[in-house]
Amino acid sequence: MLVFAISDKGGTGRSVTSTNIAYRHALQGNDACYLDFDFGSPTAGAIFSVSSVARGTRAGGLHEYLRGELTEPQRIDVWAESDREGLRVKPPGAGRLVLLPGSEGGGELSTVDDEMANRCVQLFSRLEEEFDLCVVDVSAGRSFTAEMILQATVRLPAVPFRWLVYHRWTRQHIIAADGLVNGADGLLDVGARFGHDPEVLRERIRFVRTAVLESEAAELVGLRDEQRAWLSAYDGELRELAGRHGVGRTAMLGKVPLDPILQWREQLISDEDVLATKIANAETAAAFEDLAKKIMDDSAWEGL
């Protein structure tokens, strides 16, 4: 399964959520691969705590591969190469966890030609056969990278793929997420130009809400009654807005609660972080675990 992670605005938590989904999927016994297609800021290595590629790789990255300068991009075995002690040994029963980094200083794609799209097709085809889940982190907004992926996937009719569109629970992010999918030059519009059936493509797109502040969250302790009442009323407004823009519950695959640790440091949330050091919330780990299961579960998508 190929899963493309995208957002219309920066700061949605797209990369940290997607890396945690891949991590949790591997912990569930599956082989997971993460491709850093956020070419303007290829920093997934920092989230996986692989300092050698914290800002991308200096040789053998996805930029060089797409330009035809090498036959295979560099691979990082996260279990073997992470600097973080809790990640350096593959847990019993876990599958592989592999990172394909972008290139340091590579920059966003300024154009996409047919050869580049074909190399993308070849890469996706090989990886889909090798891994249970391939998460592709796409840079925010409308980009040539997203167009290249839409070109590539229409040439892979037998390869299953899905899109996750990330947004925060705010008015601006809800409107932006709707525009990215349904607006002019959005995913459906551009996908149709390259030969995708818009209705079929729409069914392969779901939304993920990030940094959601629940009414019972500890962060709300100490707020005045007036503030609580305002937050409750505004939450209702956002629900109504999301429904009107097609970003409501029926189109949502899941949500991730606000977690203080992720506001300070984008990282993988391990069970040790929750149970031993207690620096992360159990609800956050459970949300990642749930998304890692739903992302592959056909019934979870069909039921939306």
N, C-alpha and C positions, 0 to 999 in steps of 0.2 A: 504494500500500500504506500502510495506517495501522498504526503500531506503537505500542502503549501500554507505557510503561516504568513499573514500579511495584515497591515493596518494602514489606515489613511493618514493618521497623525503619529508623530513620535511620542515616546513616553507612555505607551500603553501597557508595557510589560510583555510585549509580544515575544521577545527573545528569551527572557527569563522563564516565562511560562512554557514556551516550546521546548527549551532545554530540559526543564523538569518533566515534561510529558515523555520525552525520549528516555530520560533517566528512569522514570517509573516503569515505562514499558519494558526496559531491559531488566529491571528488578523482578518483573512478573515472569521472567524466563524467556523473553523474546530477544531476537537480535535487532538492535536499533541503530540507525545511522542518522547523523545530523549534518546537513549541508548548509554552510554559511554563505547564502546568496545575498546577504546584506552588504553589498560590495562597497558602499561608501563608508561603512563602519563595521568591518569584519571582526567583531570582538567576542564571538561565542567562546573562543578559547579561554577568555578570562572567567566566564561563568562556569566552565568546566574545570577551572583552576589548572589549566595547562599554560604555564607562564611563557613557554617557548613560542606559543602562537597567540598570545594574549591580544595582539593587534593584527592578527593574521600571520601568514607565513611569508618568509622572504624568498622562498623558492618552491615551486611545485604547487601553487595554490589554484583555486578554481578559475581565477582570471587567466592564468597561463594556459590552463586546459581549454577553456572556451575559445581562446585565440589560436588554438592549434599548435601551441609551442611544446606540448608534451602529450603523451598518449593516455596517461592516468594521473589524476591529481593526488596530492599527498594525502595520506590517511594517518589519523592519530588514534591509537588505542587508548581511550580515556582511562580504563582500569589500570593500564600499565604506566601511563605518562602523566597523570594528574599529580600536581604538587600537594594536593590535599590528602592528608593521611587516611581519612575515612573512605577515599575513593581509589586508593592505589592498589587495592586487592579486590578482585571480582568476588562479590558475595556468592555463597553457595546457591546454586540454582539459577543464578542470573544469566542472561544472554549477553552477547557482545554489545559494546557501546562505543561507536566509532564516530569521530569528527572529521569532516572534510572542510578544512579552513579556507577562507578567502585569502587574497593576497594583500600583504601590508602595503598601503599606499596605492592600491589598484584603482580605486575610484569607481563611481557608478558607470554602468555601461552607457556610452554615448550613442550607440546605434546597435542594431542586431541584424546580421545578414543570414542568408540561408545556411551557410556552412556552420555558423555558430549555433543555430537552432538544431541542426543535425547532430552536432557534438553533444548538445544537451539531451537529445533523444537517446543517443547511444549510452550516455551516462545514466540516465534515469532507467533505461531498460536493464542495464547490467545490475544496478543497485537493487532494483525491485525484485530481481530474481534471487539476490543474495541475502537481503534483509527482510524481516517481517514488516518493519516500519521504517520509512525514510522521511524525516521531517526536513523540509526545505524552508529556511528562514529568509523571507523576501523583504527587501528594503521597503520602507514606508511610502505610501502614496502611489500614484500612477507612475510607472517607470518602464524603461525598455526591458528590464529584467522580468517584470510581470508579463509583458508582451511575449518575450522569448518563451516563457513557460507555457503560455496559452498556445503558441505555435507548436511547441514540442508535444504537448499532451494530445492535441488533435491528431498527431501522427502516431499515437500509441493507443489505438482503440481497445486493445486487449489488456492494458495496464490500468488497474483501479487507482483513482486519485480523488482527493478531496481538498477543499479550501477551508481554512479557519481564518475568520476575520476578527481581529481583536479590537476592543474599544473599552475605554473607561466609562463609568456610569455618570456621565455628565451630558448636558444638552449638546455641547459642541461635538463631542465624540460620537454620540448617537447619530447626529445629522451627517457627520463625516463618514461613518461606517456605511450608512445607507448610500451615500454618493459614490463611494468606492465600488460598491456592487452594482447599483442600479442607475447611476448617473451617466452623463455623457463621458465617453472614454473610460467608463468603469469596466469591471470584469466581464459583465454580461455583454456589454456593447462591443468591446474589443474581441471577446471570445467569439461572438457571432461573425465578426469580420474574418476570422481565421478558420471558420467552418464548424465551430461548436454549435450544437442545438441549445439555444438560450434556456429553455425549460429544463433540459437535462442538466445543464451546467448549474442552474439555480439550485437544483436538488443536491448538488455536491458542495454547496456552500453553507456553512453554519457560523454563528457568531459566538464569541467568548467574551464575557464581561470580566474585567480585571479590576483589582483594588476596590472591590465592593465593600462598603461599610454597612454591615448589618445592624439592625436596630438594637440588638442585644450585645453588640461588640464591647469589649472592655474599654476601647478607645473613647466610647461615649460616656463612660462613667464620669460624673462631675459636671456634665452639661446642665444648664438650667432647663426647667420645664419648657420655657418658651423656645429654646433652641431645639429641644427634642421634638416639639410640636411642628416647628418649621421644617426640620429634616424629614419628618414623616409626610408632611404635605408635599414637599418637593419631590420625595421619592414617588409619590402617586403621580405627580406631573410627568416625571421621567418615564414611568411605566406607560402612561397614555401616549407620550411622544414616541417611545420605542415601538409601540403597536402600530401607530400611524406610518412610521417609516420602515416597517417590515423588519425591525430589529428586536421584536418582542420575544416572549417565552417560546412561541411556536417555532422560531428560527434560531433559538439559542441552544448550543450543545452543553454549555456549562458556564460556571462563574467561579472566580477565585477571590476569596476575601482579602481585604487589606491586611497585610502582615508587616509589622514594623521592621523586621529584619530585611525584607526586600526593599524597603524604602531607603535603607542605609547601604545595603550591599546586594547586588544581583548575584545569586548563587543557587546551587542545587540545595534543596531542602531534604536532608537525610533523616532517617528515623532517629539517629543519634541527636540531631538538632532538636527534635521534638521531645524525646523521652529522657535523654541523659542530660544534656546541657540546658534544655528547655528554652532555647533562644528563639525557636520558631513555634508557631501555633499548630496544633494537631489538625485544625480545620483546613489549614492551607495544604498540608501534606495530603489530606483526604481528598481535597479538590483536585490536586494533580493526579492522584491515583485514579479517581473517577474518570477524569478526562482521558487518561492513558488507556482505560478500558473502553470507553464509549467511542473513541476515535476509530476503533477497528470493528465495532459492533454494528452490523447492518441494521439490527432491530432498533438500536438507539437512534439511528438516523431516520429510519422509516416511520418511527412513531412520532416524529416531530411535526 
